[in-house]
Amino acid sequence: MWNAVASYNIDFGRSHFDVLAGVELNRENSSWFSGYKTDFSVLNPDFMWPDAGAGTAQAYGSGDGFSLASFFGKANYSWDERYLIGVTVRHDGSSRFGANNRWATFPSVSLGWRINNESFLRNATWLNDLKLRLSWGQTGNQEISNLARYFVYVPNYGVSESGGQSYGTSYDIGGTNGGSILASGFKRNQIGNPDIKWETTTQYNIGVDWSMFNSRFYGSLDLYYKKTSDILVEMVGIAAMGEGSNQWINAGEMSNKGVELNLGYRNTTSGGFRYEITGNISAYRNKITAIPATVAANGTFGGNGVYSVVGHTFGAQAGYVADGIFQNQAEVESHAIQEGAAPGRIRWRDLDGDGRITVADQQWIYDPTPDFSYGLNVYLQYKDFDFTMFWQGAQGQDVISDLKKETDLWSGLNIGFLNKGERLLDAWTPSNPNSTIPALTRSDANNEKRVSTYFVENGSYLKLRNVQLGYTLPRHLSEKIRMQKLRFYVSGQNLLCIHSKNFTGVDPENPNFGYPIAANVTFGLNVTF
């Protein structure tokens, strides 16, 4: 990385002006190598050097990199500490894009009005700060493969493994019937795109900051709207396009709108007790506004390829509605025709009413967007003791628990006879008809692994992210042991998680991570000399 920045500022009368200009150059290279050998006579790491193996030897390796060049400038002007304006411009170029669209310009502008400095509020001694903000700006995204713009071809000679020989792209052009090393051709791995360009996000923002009552009560409120266009995505080609038909493209548009509120209160009592409490709450709504039909069809942005995700949240999923468990053969016969239906099996709802369970009997069942997210910070200090606590949570979000395929379905994994979840002990049987877990079976004839409401759960949670208690040795004592400051503390992370009683996994924030989230308790000290 190399950068150079120059700045200049000047004051004249009530005006203040500052300007900054700079350039930044980045280059990143990466490479990797690996290899292996088989058939060792002595299975001991001290003797398992590649030369000691008598079997197949393979070596692998590759490398790539990218360059990023940026020219940027910023200018700020304020008059009488009341009216503020800032302008920023970036001109970025990335080697990940072809020569046709390698460079792009991203401007932004912000306006501010410090209302508390107006004459009609200067006598309001209770108001310390009141500022209104407006902004508009664009940012770019270049996070794609370093080889995105290229056609990529690779050789695939093939190896003798698993009892067979795979020749890949090799061919016996000399007619030796395998009696010599075969020449290898190349196969296509990716279709290039010289016209791929920067993904651009345009954002509008309006906000207000305030501080009052000797800066004890403070906060901010922000409303924003973001539109992302030319979204970068790797499109998976259809089989008719031939081998290696994946291609990086700019596809679709997405919008986000939201609100964020931050509040805080701090004070110190006459007895020396200091406290500060800050909280925040935010909500956003996301929507895919445009997308090519080819991308919508493969479910890249959501919809599972069943419905177009346009007009819905990014990542929203369509699926079947699980409507309980068949209790007996009479219920099976009175239901719509459903392949695999039997007592103890999940019943799928016939949404279109045609008397058959088909692909048409799917609806939108999953939205990952929370109703709102929130957090709370608490800081307390009395004499030499201090205490901090941080809570964070999200409310009203859906999660899809693929982990239930392991905990609820005997045939949930293609690998048989693995350990199963203990929830299977409560699976449906004629003597346990109230169970919501389908009956045990080694054959998933009812396709109960399909995307359905059975796996959609309430992912709301509230977590105690961090709590810490500290004690600082009085200075006159720490100085006796030649220390400027000595502080002891104990802290804990992930000590508590409150979630819906209907959530069946381990952690609603990571619903498909099947291991317990470890609590962490730390004892320590800070020393300053």
Residue, then its C-alpha position, 0 to 999 in steps of 0.5 A: m500500500w502506498n498513499a500520499v495526502a495533502s491538506y490545507n485550511i484557512d480561517f477568514g472572518r466567520s468562515h472556515f475552509d479546509v481541503l484535502a487531496g490524496v492518492e492511494l495505491n494498493r496491490e495484493n498478491s496471493s499464492w498457495f501450494s500443496g501436495y500429497k503422496t500415498d502408500f507409506s510403509v511406515l505410518n509414523p509422521d517421523f518417516m512419512w516424507p513424500d520420498a518414502g511413499a510408493g503410491t500416487a503423488q500430486a501437487y497443486g498450486s495457484g496464484d492471483g492478485f489485484s490492483l486498486a488505485s484511488f484518487f480522492g479529495k474533500a472540501n469542508y466549509s463552515w460559516d459562523e459555526r452554524y452552516l456547514i457543507g462538505v463535498t467528497v469525490r473519489h475516483d477509483g480503478s480496479s484491475r478486477f474490471g475490464a478496460n471498458n469499465r475499470w474506473a468509476t467516480f463516487p461523489s458525496v455531499s453533506l449539509g449541516w445546520r447547527i441550530n443551537n447557535e442561532s440567535f433565537l436559541r442562544n439564550a436556551t441555556w439548557l440546550n448544549d447542541l442541536k444539529l440537523r444533517l442532510s447528506w447524499g453520496q455514492t460508494g462502490n464495491q469491487e469485491i469479486s474474484n480477481l479473475a472475474r473478467y477473464f475466460v478461465y481454462v484449466p487442464n485436467y489430466g486425471v488421476s487414478e483414485s477410487g478404483g478407476q482412472s479419470y482422464g479428464t482433458s487428456y487424449d491418446i493422440g499418439g495412439t499408444n493405447g496408454g503406453s506413454i504420458l498422455a497429452s492434456g488439453f484444457k477445459r473451460n472453467q468460467i466465461g469472461n466478462p470484459d464489460i463487468k463494472w463497479e457495483t454502486t450504492t446511492q444513499y440519502n440520509i437525514g439526521v439530527d444530533w442533540s445534547m442538553f442539560n449540561s450534556r447529560f442527555y444526548g442522542s441522535l436520530d437518522l433516517y436513510y434510504k439506500k439503492t444498490s445497482d449493478i449488483l455483482v453476482e456470479m451467475v451459474g449457467i445452464a447445462a445447455m451453455g456447456e461446461g464452465s458456464n459460470q460468469w460474473i455479471n452485474a445483475g439487479e437492484m436492491s433498496n434499503k430504508g431504515v431508521e436508527l435512534n441512539l439515546g444516552y444519559r450520564n451524570t455524577t451524583s454529589g456522592g461521587f457515583r458516576y453512571e452512563i446509560t446508552g441505548n440504541i434501536s434500529a429497523y430497516r426494510n430491504k427489497i429486491t427491486a430488479i433482477p434478470a430472469t436468469v438470476a431469479a430462476n436459480g434463486t441467487f437472491g432468494g426465492n429458491g428458484v420457485y418465485s421471482v424474489v423481485g419485490h421481496t427481501f434479499g434472501a427470502q425463501a419460498g417453500y411448503v407449509a407443514d400442516g401437522i402429522f398424519q395420525n392415521q390412514a383415514e387422514v392420508e386418504s382424505h388429504a390431497i394426493q401426496e407422494g410418500a404420505a403415511p401415518g407419522r409423516i408430515r402433511w403438506r398443505d394443498l394451497d392451490g386446492d387442486g387435490r395434489i401436492t405439487v410445486a405450485d403448493q409453495q408460498w413465501i415462508y421465510d424473511p430474514t429481516p428482523d422487526f428491529s434490533y437494539g442494544l444497551n450499554v451501562y457504565l457505573q463507577y464509584k470511587d475505585f470500582d467500575f462496572t460495564m455491561f453490554w446487551q444486544g438483541a434482535q426481535g422478530q427475525d426468521v431463521i431456517s434451522d437446517l440443524k433440525k435435519e439432524t435432530d428431527l429426521w433419522s434420514g436427514l443426512n445422506i450419511g447413515f448411522l451417525n449419532k442423532g439428536e435426542r429430539l428423535l426420542d420424542a418422534w411420532t408413534p401411534s402411542n405418542p400421537n401429540s408429537t410434532i416430530p415425524a416418525l422415524t424412517r430410514s427412507d425419506a419417501n415424503n421428502e421431508k428435507r424440502v424447504s418448508t415451514y417445519f425448519v423456519e423458527n423464531g430467531s429473536y434473541l437478547k444476549l449479554r455480550n459482555v460484563q466487566l467489574g474492575y477495581t483500581l488501586p488507589r494512586h498513593l498505594s500504586e505509587k509505593i510499588r512504582m506503578q502509575k496505575l494498577r487495575f484488577y478486573v474480571s469480565g465475562q462474554n456470552l454469559l446469557c442468551i434469552h431466546s424464544k422457547n420454540f427455538t430448537g437450536v443452540d444459538p439463534e444468531n448462528p442457527n446452523f452452528g450445532y455447537p454450544i457458544a462457549a462462555n468466556v470468563t477472564f481475570g486480568l490486570n492493567v498496569t501503567f508505569 
